[in-house]
Amino acid sequence: MAQQTILITGGTGFIGSNLAMRLLERDPQAKVVLFDRNPDLSRLTGFGPRFDAVRDRITFVQGDLTILPHVLALFDTHEPTSVFHLGALLSAGAEANPTMGFQTDTVGSWHVFEATRLYCQHAGIPPVRVLFPSTIASFGSFIAPGATVKNEDVQMPTTMYGVAKVSVERLGEYYNRKGWIDFRAVRYPSVIGASRGPGGTTVYSTLMIQEPFRDPPRTYIAYVDQDTRLDIIYISEALDAIIGLHDAPATALKPERRVYNIAGIKVGGQAPAALDIKNAVLALQPNANIQFQKDEALQTIVLSFGILDDTAAQTDWGWKGAAQRIDLPTAVAAFKDEVTNFPKRIKSLELFGA
């Protein structure tokens, strides 16, 4: 196999840092270029010896997705063979600053697509694969709380973050139809895992696990009712999904379908309630102090999310079904191990932080 150079935008972030480690550890010849406005590499260096083993194959480039020359220079200098475009301002941050949300999430994504197109045409190479993480938040107001959301259901998002995700899905499909890039996207439920940090409306689902397992343990007050259900996926399976779609042969994908729902963890056939998450933590940490204090505005956003159905992903490219998925206790136990083994990766817990 030829050496792979993988570009990850948002590469110092929660998913980006985990993705970089997974890609480097599975392919000892691969190189990764991390592009991010944030120069804080602690989510990577915090892996300790694991990071030390791959650090020579990591290049960090500080830049801004909203500045096209920054993005163009990435391709001129590093000539990536695959792109994972993860860079974004998350939902709560985009609501607090919708102008920045639009510029980063929508315009920045167009810059990535356009830079990929120009690079492939100039180099005379086949379209490069561009992987994109979309979200359950892209569906919005047409979905009743707790309803099952099929892959091609109507998308009517109610947040700037969701609006941007839908826009990028359609733009990526357009670039794909034109033969300019090989666009592929997964729609995630809320992704949980150590070091997720601030910025997303559903971050409570991570923090109510992360904070009690820290040393010393911390109290966490979730801003939703205990009965509030939320579709969640553990970070390891989120990586399985986006890498699996990247690796899927082109013949497995349909020209009219480049975006795939990815279902989350189930408890009794339903998405976990906040109380289910608390109980899974208490099973491992009986003294954990997790409380609930509803914030009406944030709860309203959370309740606008449905439950993703990923039948299309299973049918088209072999994504794993429910029998192969991890359950909530297994995910919480793995999460606990992350917090214990890599405490330096943990970020602050402000909801609207950068």
C-alpha positions in Angstrom: 0.0 0.0 0.0 1.3 3.4 -0.9 2.0 5.8 2.0 -1.1 7.7 3.1 -1.1 11.3 4.0 -4.3 12.1 5.9 -5.5 15.6 6.5 -7.8 16.2 9.5 -9.3 19.6 9.9 -10.3 20.3 13.5 -7.4 17.9 14.3 -6.7 19.0 17.8 -10.4 18.5 18.8 -12.2 15.7 20.5 -13.0 13.5 17.6 -10.0 14.7 15.5 -7.4 13.7 18.1 -8.9 10.3 18.7 -9.2 9.8 14.9 -5.6 10.7 14.4 -4.4 8.2 16.9 -6.6 5.4 15.5 -5.4 6.0 11.9 -1.7 6.2 12.9 -1.9 3.1 15.0 -3.7 1.0 12.4 -1.3 1.9 9.6 2.4 2.3 10.7 3.2 4.0 7.4 0.5 6.6 7.5 1.2 10.3 8.1 -1.4 12.7 9.5 -1.6 16.5 9.0 -3.7 18.2 11.7 -5.2 21.6 10.8 -6.7 23.7 13.5 -7.1 27.2 14.8 -6.4 25.9 18.3 -2.7 25.1 18.9 -3.5 23.2 22.1 -2.2 19.6 21.4 -3.0 18.3 24.9 -5.7 16.0 23.6 -2.9 14.2 21.7 0.1 14.6 24.0 -2.1 13.5 26.8 -2.0 10.0 25.4 1.5 9.8 26.8 3.5 6.8 25.4 0.9 6.1 22.8 1.4 9.6 21.4 5.2 9.3 21.7 5.1 6.2 19.5 3.5 8.1 16.6 4.5 11.7 17.1 7.1 11.6 14.2 4.3 11.0 11.8 2.1 14.0 12.9 2.4 17.5 11.4 0.4 20.3 13.0 -0.6 23.3 10.9 -2.3 26.3 12.7 -4.8 28.1 10.5 -8.3 29.2 10.0 -10.9 27.4 7.8 -12.6 30.8 7.0 -9.4 31.9 5.2 -9.2 30.2 1.8 -5.5 30.7 1.3 -4.8 28.8 4.6 -6.8 25.9 3.3 -5.3 26.0 -0.2 -1.8 25.9 1.2 -2.5 22.7 3.0 -3.0 20.9 -0.3 -0.1 22.6 -2.0 2.3 21.6 0.8 1.1 18.3 2.1 -0.8 16.6 -0.9 -3.2 14.6 1.2 -4.6 11.3 0.0 -7.7 11.5 2.2 -9.4 14.3 4.0 -11.5 14.1 7.2 -13.1 17.5 7.5 -14.1 17.7 11.2 -13.4 21.4 11.9 -16.5 23.3 13.1 -17.9 25.5 15.7 -20.3 23.3 17.7 -23.9 23.9 18.3 -24.0 25.9 21.5 -21.1 28.1 20.3 -22.7 28.6 16.9 -25.9 29.7 18.7 -24.0 32.2 20.8 -22.2 33.6 17.7 -24.2 32.6 14.6 -22.0 34.8 12.3 -18.9 32.8 13.3 -20.9 29.6 13.1 -21.9 30.3 9.5 -18.4 31.4 8.5 -16.6 28.4 10.1 -19.1 25.7 9.5 -20.5 26.6 6.1 -18.0 28.8 4.3 -15.1 26.9 5.9 -16.5 23.6 4.5 -16.8 25.1 1.0 -13.2 26.2 1.3 -12.2 22.5 2.0 -14.2 21.2 -0.9 -12.9 23.8 -3.3 -9.3 23.3 -2.3 -9.8 19.5 -2.8 -11.3 20.1 -6.2 -8.5 22.4 -7.3 -5.8 20.2 -6.0 -7.2 17.1 -7.8 -7.6 18.9 -11.1 -4.2 20.5 -10.9 -2.5 17.2 -10.0 -4.5 15.2 -12.5 -5.5 12.6 -9.9 -8.9 10.9 -9.2 -11.2 12.7 -6.7 -9.9 12.5 -3.1 -12.2 11.1 -0.5 -13.6 13.8 1.8 -15.3 12.5 5.0 -17.6 14.7 6.9 -19.4 14.3 10.3 -23.0 15.5 10.1 -25.4 15.3 13.0 -28.8 14.3 14.3 -29.3 18.1 14.8 -29.7 18.4 11.0 -33.3 17.1 11.2 -34.9 19.5 13.7 -38.5 20.6 13.9 -40.2 18.0 11.6 -39.1 15.2 14.0 -41.2 14.5 17.1 -39.2 14.0 20.3 -37.9 10.5 20.5 -39.2 9.6 17.0 -37.1 7.3 14.7 -35.4 9.2 12.0 -34.8 7.4 8.7 -31.9 8.2 6.4 -33.8 10.3 3.9 -36.3 12.0 6.3 -37.0 15.7 5.9 -34.4 17.9 7.4 -35.6 21.2 9.0 -32.9 22.2 11.5 -33.6 24.8 14.2 -30.0 25.8 15.0 -27.2 27.5 13.0 -25.1 24.3 13.6 -27.9 22.1 12.1 -28.4 24.5 9.2 -24.7 24.4 8.4 -24.6 20.6 8.5 -27.5 20.3 6.1 -25.9 22.9 3.8 -22.6 21.0 3.7 -24.3 17.7 3.1 -26.0 19.1 0.0 -22.9 20.9 -1.1 -20.8 17.8 -0.7 -23.3 15.8 -2.7 -23.1 18.4 -5.5 -19.3 18.3 -5.6 -19.5 14.5 -5.7 -22.0 14.4 -8.6 -19.8 16.8 -10.5 -16.9 14.3 -10.0 -14.8 16.9 -8.2 -14.4 15.1 -4.8 -15.4 11.7 -3.4 -17.7 13.0 -0.7 -18.9 10.7 2.1 -20.6 11.7 5.4 -22.0 10.1 8.6 -24.7 11.6 10.7 -23.8 11.1 14.4 -25.9 11.1 17.5 -24.3 12.8 20.5 -20.7 11.5 20.7 -19.5 10.8 24.2 -16.0 10.3 25.4 -13.3 11.7 27.7 -12.0 15.1 26.6 -15.0 16.0 24.5 -14.9 19.4 26.2 -17.2 22.4 25.7 -19.3 23.7 22.8 -22.1 21.3 22.1 -25.7 21.4 23.4 -25.6 17.7 24.3 -22.3 17.9 26.1 -24.1 17.0 29.4 -24.2 13.4 28.2 -20.4 13.3 28.3 -19.9 15.4 31.4 -22.2 13.5 33.7 -19.9 10.5 33.1 -16.6 12.3 32.9 -16.8 14.5 35.9 -17.5 11.9 38.6 -14.6 9.7 37.4 -12.0 12.5 37.6 -9.5 12.6 40.5 -10.8 14.0 42.7 -14.4 13.3 41.7 -16.5 16.3 40.7 -20.2 17.0 41.1 -22.0 17.6 37.9 -25.4 19.2 37.4 -27.1 18.2 34.1 -29.2 20.9 32.5 -32.0 18.5 31.4 -34.7 16.5 33.2 -33.6 13.0 34.3 -36.2 11.4 31.9 -34.8 13.2 28.9 -33.7 10.7 26.3 -30.8 11.3 23.9 -29.3 9.3 21.1 -25.6 8.8 22.1 -22.6 6.9 20.6 -19.3 6.1 22.3 -16.2 7.6 20.6 -14.7 4.3 19.6 -17.8 3.4 17.6 -18.0 6.9 16.1 -14.5 6.3 14.8 -15.5 2.8 13.5 -18.3 4.4 11.5 -16.4 7.2 9.8 -13.3 5.0 9.0 -15.6 2.2 7.8 -17.3 4.6 5.4 -13.9 5.9 4.3 -12.7 2.4 3.5 -15.9 1.2 1.8 -15.4 0.5 -1.9 -17.0 3.0 -4.3 -19.2 0.2 -5.7 -20.9 -0.1 -2.3 -22.2 3.4 -2.3 -25.1 4.7 -4.4 -24.7 7.9 -6.4 -27.8 9.4 -4.8 -26.8 8.5 -1.2 -23.5 9.8 0.2 -24.7 10.6 3.8 -25.6 7.9 6.3 -27.3 7.9 9.7 -25.4 6.1 12.5 -27.5 4.8 15.3 -26.6 5.2 19.0 -26.6 3.0 22.1 -29.9 1.5 23.1 -31.4 0.8 26.6 -34.5 -1.4 26.3 -34.7 -0.6 22.7 -34.8 3.1 23.3 -32.2 5.9 23.5 -30.8 6.2 27.0 -32.5 8.6 29.4 -30.3 10.9 31.5 -31.2 8.8 34.5 -29.9 5.7 32.6 -26.5 7.3 32.2 -26.4 8.3 35.9 -27.3 4.8 37.0 -24.5 3.3 34.8 -22.0 5.7 36.4 -23.3 4.8 39.9 -22.8 1.1 39.2 -19.0 1.9 39.0 -18.8 4.9 41.3 -21.5 4.6 44.0 -20.7 8.0 45.5 -21.0 9.9 42.2 -22.9 13.2 42.7 -24.9 13.8 39.5 -27.9 16.2 39.8 -30.5 17.6 37.4 -31.5 21.2 37.0 -33.4 21.9 33.8 -32.4 24.8 31.5 -35.5 25.4 29.4 -33.7 26.7 26.3 -31.1 23.9 26.2 -33.7 21.2 27.0 -35.8 22.4 24.1 -32.9 22.0 21.7 -32.1 18.5 23.1 -35.8 17.5 22.7 -35.7 18.4 19.1 -33.4 15.5 18.3 -34.8 12.2 17.2 -33.4 8.7 17.2 -31.3 7.8 14.2 -32.1 4.7 12.1 -28.9 3.4 10.3 -30.5 0.6 8.1 -29.1 2.3 5.0 -25.5 2.2 6.3 -25.9 -1.5 7.2 -27.3 -2.3 3.8 -25.0 -0.3 1.6 -21.5 -0.7 3.1 -21.8 -3.2 5.9 -22.0 -1.0 9.0 -22.6 -3.2 12.1 -26.1 -3.9 13.4 -27.4 -3.8 16.9 -26.1 -7.2 17.8 -22.5 -6.1 17.2 -22.8 -2.8 19.1 -21.6 -2.0 22.7 -24.1 -1.4 25.4 -24.3 1.5 27.9 -22.5 -0.2 30.8 -19.6 -1.2 28.4 -19.4 2.3 27.1 -19.3 3.9 30.5 -16.7 1.4 31.7 -14.5 2.2 28.7 -15.1 5.9 29.4 -14.0 5.5 33.0 -10.7 3.8 31.8 -10.1 6.8 29.5 -10.5 9.3 32.3 -8.3 7.2 34.6 -5.5 6.4 32.1 -5.3 9.8 30.3 -6.3 12.5 32.7 -4.2 15.2 31.0 -6.5 15.0 27.9 -9.5 16.3 29.9 -10.7 19.8 28.9 -12.7 22.4 30.9 -16.4 22.0 31.1 -17.8 25.4 30.1 -20.7 24.9 27.8 -20.0 27.8 25.5 -16.1 27.7 25.4 -14.0 27.7 22.3 
